[in-house]
Amino acid sequence: MQHQRKVMKKRKKICNFCLNDINSLDYKDINKVKKYISERGKILPRRVTGNCAKHQRLVTATIKRARIMALLAFVEE
């Protein structure tokens, strides 16, 4: 007996920033910034968030800025 695997077609993720025409992300807006951080405190990659390269760099810089300003912890426990 052969087992057949179901082929799931992955839906292309669309950049939320491009979709809503957002060109900036404020490091003081912690609720929006926390959407791009895992429960361990790591920055989520593009393949998870669906951001384009330009906006992923923006998110990364914003998270790092918020960490330096002590608005976000470097490590979550």
N, C-alpha and C positions, 0 to 999 in steps of 0.2 A: 504494500500500500504506500502510495506516495502522498506526502503531505503538501498541500498547496498553501502558499502564503498569500495573504491579501495584500495587494499593493495599494498603499494609501498615497494619494496625491497630496503633496504639501501645498498649502496655500501660501502665496508670496506675501511676506509681511511688508506693510507700507509704513514708511517713516511718518511718525505722528507729527513731527515738526514741519515737514514738507506739506503734509495734508492740510494742516491748519495755518500754514504760512507764518510760522513762528521762527524768528531769527535770533532770539536771545532767551536765556534761561538764567534767572536770578539766583545766586548762591544763597540768598537769605530766605528763599521760598523752600523750606525744608520738605514740605509735604510732596511737592513735585519732584524734588531731587531724590527722595527716598524710593521712588518708583523704579529707579535705575540702579539700586543697590540690593544685593542679596541679603538674606537674613544673617549671614556671617560678616557682612560689611564690605564685600567685594563688589567692584563695579561689574555690572552685567554686560556680556559681550553683545556685539551687533546681531549675531544670529538669534539671540534670545529676545532682544528688545525690538528688533526690526528697523532700527535707525539706519540712515544712510551714513557714509563715512564722515561727511562734513559735520553732521549733527552729533554723531558719536564722539567726535573730538570735542565738540562744545560741551556735551554732557560730562565727559571725563575731566575737562578743565574746571567746570563748575563744581564737581564733586571734590576735586582736590583743593580748590579754593575754600570751600565750606569746611573741609577738614582742618586746614591751616588756621582758619578763623575760629576753630573749636565749636562750630555749629553741628558738626557731625563727628562721631567717633571714628578713629582709624580702624578699630576692630570691635565688632559686636560680640557679646558673650551670652 
